Amino acid sequence: MITIVDFEYQGPDSVAPGTEITVTNEDSAPHTVTAEDDGGFDVTVAGGETVTFTAPSEPGSYPYICTFHPDMAAHLVVK
């Protein structure tokens, strides 16, 4: 699960390949969880909403950002 609070991502240390990931946006502003470098995921989460996406099937570290707020950045580690 990834939670967005105060324009910051809070997530697990790692996830298994193909895991369904729930993203909850506790801010009022919309955000995205957008993989960089063809990571294969890109979801938009409206303020106060929850969405899901599937983690990549290949192990690795996948950097992601919010396209609305590019200073928001984190990594999804798949192993």
C-alpha positions as CSV (number, residue, x, y, z in Angstrom):
1,M,0.0,0.0,0.0
2,I,1.2,3.5,-0.8
3,T,-0.3,6.4,1.1
4,I,0.1,10.0,0.0
5,V,0.1,12.5,2.9
6,D,1.2,16.1,2.9
7,F,2.6,15.8,-0.6
8,E,4.8,12.8,0.3
9,Y,4.7,9.1,-0.6
10,Q,4.7,6.6,2.2
11,G,5.0,3.0,1.1
12,P,6.4,-0.5,1.8
13,D,10.1,-1.3,1.7
14,S,9.4,-3.8,-1.1
15,V,6.7,-5.8,-2.8
16,A,6.5,-9.1,-4.6
17,P,6.4,-9.1,-8.5
18,G,2.8,-8.6,-9.7
19,T,1.4,-7.5,-6.4
20,E,-1.8,-5.4,-6.5
21,I,-0.9,-2.1,-4.9
22,T,-3.5,0.2,-3.3
23,V,-2.8,3.9,-3.4
24,T,-4.6,6.2,-1.0
25,N,-4.4,9.9,-1.4
26,E,-5.1,11.6,2.0
27,D,-4.4,15.1,0.5
28,S,-7.1,17.3,-1.1
29,A,-5.0,17.8,-4.3
30,P,-4.8,15.2,-7.0
31,H,-1.6,13.2,-7.4
32,T,-0.1,10.6,-9.7
33,V,2.1,7.5,-9.2
34,T,4.0,7.6,-12.5
35,A,6.9,5.3,-13.2
36,E,9.9,6.8,-14.8
37,D,12.0,5.0,-17.5
38,D,9.1,2.8,-18.8
39,G,8.4,1.2,-15.4
40,G,4.9,0.3,-16.6
41,F,2.6,2.0,-14.1
42,D,0.8,5.4,-14.2
43,V,-2.2,6.1,-12.0
44,T,-4.0,9.3,-11.1
45,V,-5.5,9.6,-7.6
46,A,-8.0,12.3,-6.9
47,G,-7.9,14.0,-3.4
48,G,-9.4,11.7,-0.8
49,E,-9.6,8.7,-3.3
50,T,-8.0,5.3,-3.5
51,V,-6.9,3.4,-6.7
52,T,-5.0,0.2,-7.4
53,F,-2.4,-0.9,-9.9
54,T,-0.2,-4.0,-10.5
55,A,3.4,-3.9,-9.6
56,P,5.9,-4.8,-12.4
57,S,6.5,-8.5,-12.9
58,E,10.3,-8.1,-13.1
59,P,12.3,-7.5,-9.9
60,G,14.1,-4.2,-9.6
61,S,13.8,-0.6,-8.3
62,Y,11.3,1.5,-10.1
63,P,11.5,5.3,-9.5
64,Y,8.2,7.1,-9.6
65,I,7.0,10.7,-9.4
66,C,3.8,12.8,-9.3
67,T,3.5,14.4,-12.7
68,F,1.4,17.3,-11.1
69,H,4.1,17.8,-8.4
70,P,7.5,16.6,-9.8
71,D,9.2,17.2,-6.4
72,M,7.3,14.2,-5.1
73,A,9.5,11.2,-5.8
74,A,10.0,7.7,-4.4
75,H,11.0,4.2,-5.5
76,L,9.0,1.0,-5.7
77,V,11.3,-2.0,-5.0
78,V,10.0,-5.3,-6.5
79,K,11.7,-8.4,-5.2
